[in-house]
């Protein structure tokens, strides 16, 4: 009887430990989903709406309505499904080029890409690199007072390297430039285990470089 009681206490303790662990895991996953939702809203939806605002003086009402409908559709899709779209069949260079076409009316952009053929980039890397480009360009349009952006994408058999440089006002690194935008960039870089570096000086522009090892 003593042995049975002892084993029963062990089982009950194990159950309590398991319940606690499950609860902690549930909270962790919920917080992770909230963080991802916040990043998607900020990086994708707000980026698009900001472009609509910037282009309002250059486009007619019909074009603006189309852009607004696209943004509304994205919000609806995001509210129903937090899973990112399947990007397996779309080239990363094409995704970036499609986005930059929306920006060219407001900014002179030079886009260079050199890509080795038959290199597979998984959807997670594509999505996060695209969101990083969107965030960087949005920050340049809003804060840099730049007239030119130089963006280069190189993909070899081993590495993916993205560089985004502007000729804007720059800033003192580490001084007031730690908002949600830059934090999201760093968070996305960490998700794909990328190395990154930000180079900037006042009145000398800003350059962001990110490198991903291709597996």
C-alpha angles and dihedrals in degrees: 000000000000089000092050092049091048092050090046091055090049091051092048091049090049090051092050091048091049092049091050092049092049091050092050091048090050092052090047093052092046091051090047091052091049090051092049091048090051091050093049092049093048099038100040114019099036090043091055093045090050090054090051089053092048092047096046092099094051104042132066123242094262093056091047090050090053091051091048092050090052091051091048090050090051091052091050092049091048092051091054101038128021092188111110118241122269105264096172097117098040122088116235091227090057092049091053093044091051091052094046091053087069092054101044093086090067103031138033105242129185111199119189125177131178113184131177111228124250095022113143117218113189121234095250092057092045093050095046094045090049091050090048090053090049092050094047094048092046091052091049092050093047103039116009102070085215128160098196138039123194114198124180131182122191124181120183132168091277110022144043112203124185123184126184118185133174135186094225136124096286122201144228106282112245094018115115092320096108100096127134092277097062092037089055090051091053091044092053091047090054091049091062093037092244128163114228141177134193118206120186144144132181111276091001102087131240134274126193120191126186129181128194125190109229113225 
